């Protein structure tokens, strides 16, 4: 996936991508119902195009707790704290457990 930004990236900020992944297979889960929040760093972002990824552009670098604000259809969230070290731009896999 290529991120597209309108205008220049603000100095000192990073881009964070969260990928919903099946905990058993590691495969990307493509579901428009998947939503995340970087606690203290973002508003809710959802996978509106069902590509399995939610992008947060222009975030302050830091360590963020990831809040699952919407599970992919057929999955539930990992039971435990999730965090990402967004010291620099990157893509992070967020595990989900299949229902059933």
C-alpha positions as CSV (number, residue, x, y, z in Angstrom):
1,X,0.0,0.0,0.0
2,X,1.2,3.5,-0.8
3,X,0.2,6.3,1.4
4,X,-0.6,9.6,-0.3
5,X,-0.3,12.9,1.5
6,X,-1.7,16.2,0.3
7,X,1.2,18.7,0.9
8,X,4.4,18.2,2.8
9,X,4.8,16.0,5.9
10,X,5.0,18.2,9.0
11,X,8.5,18.1,10.5
12,X,9.1,15.6,13.4
13,X,5.9,13.6,12.8
14,X,5.6,10.0,11.7
15,X,3.1,7.8,9.7
16,X,1.7,4.7,11.4
17,X,-0.1,1.9,9.6
18,X,-1.9,-0.8,11.6
19,X,-2.6,-4.0,9.8
20,X,-5.3,-6.4,11.0
21,X,-3.9,-9.9,10.9
22,X,-5.4,-13.4,11.6
23,X,-3.5,-14.7,14.6
24,X,-3.3,-18.2,13.2
25,X,-2.3,-17.6,9.6
26,X,-0.8,-14.1,9.8
27,X,-2.9,-13.1,6.7
28,X,-4.3,-9.7,6.4
29,X,-8.0,-9.4,7.3
30,X,-9.9,-7.2,4.8
31,X,-12.9,-5.9,6.6
32,X,-14.4,-2.3,6.6
33,X,-15.6,-2.9,10.2
34,X,-12.0,-2.8,11.5
35,X,-11.3,0.4,13.5
36,X,-8.4,1.5,15.7
37,X,-7.4,4.4,18.0
38,X,-3.9,5.3,18.9
39,X,-4.7,6.3,22.5
40,X,-3.5,9.9,23.1
41,X,-2.4,10.2,19.4
42,X,-5.3,9.9,17.1
43,X,-9.0,10.0,16.5
44,X,-10.7,6.7,15.4
45,X,-9.5,5.4,12.1
46,X,-11.3,2.7,10.1
47,X,-10.5,0.4,7.2
48,X,-13.0,2.1,4.9
49,X,-11.6,0.6,1.7
50,X,-11.3,-3.0,3.3
51,X,-7.6,-3.4,2.4
52,X,-6.8,-4.7,5.9
53,X,-4.9,-1.5,6.9
54,X,-5.6,1.7,8.8
55,X,-3.2,4.6,8.3
56,X,-2.5,7.4,10.7
57,X,-0.6,10.2,9.0
58,X,1.3,12.9,10.9
59,X,1.4,11.4,14.4
60,X,3.8,12.6,17.2
61,X,6.5,9.9,17.7
62,X,6.0,7.8,20.8
63,X,4.7,4.6,22.3
64,X,0.9,4.2,21.9
65,X,-1.7,1.9,23.3
66,X,-3.8,0.6,20.4
67,X,-7.5,0.5,21.2
68,X,-9.6,-1.7,18.9
69,X,-12.7,0.3,18.2
70,X,-14.2,-2.2,15.8
71,X,-13.4,-5.8,15.1
72,X,-13.2,-7.3,11.6
73,X,-16.2,-9.4,10.7
74,X,-15.7,-13.0,12.0
75,X,-13.0,-12.0,14.5
76,X,-12.5,-10.8,18.0
77,X,-9.7,-8.7,19.4
78,X,-6.7,-10.2,21.3
79,X,-7.4,-10.1,25.0
80,X,-4.6,-8.0,26.4
81,X,-2.9,-4.7,26.0
82,X,-1.7,-3.8,22.6
83,X,0.9,-1.1,21.9
84,X,3.2,0.1,19.1
85,X,6.5,1.9,19.3
86,X,6.0,4.7,16.8
87,X,9.4,6.3,17.3
88,X,9.6,6.4,13.5
89,X,7.2,5.7,10.6
90,X,6.2,2.0,10.3
91,X,3.6,-0.7,9.8
92,X,2.5,-2.8,12.7
93,X,0.5,-6.0,12.7
94,X,-2.5,-6.2,15.1
95,X,-3.6,-9.8,15.8
96,X,-7.3,-10.9,15.7
97,X,-8.7,-14.3,16.7
98,X,-11.2,-16.0,14.5
99,X,-14.6,-16.6,16.0
100,X,-15.5,-20.3,16.2
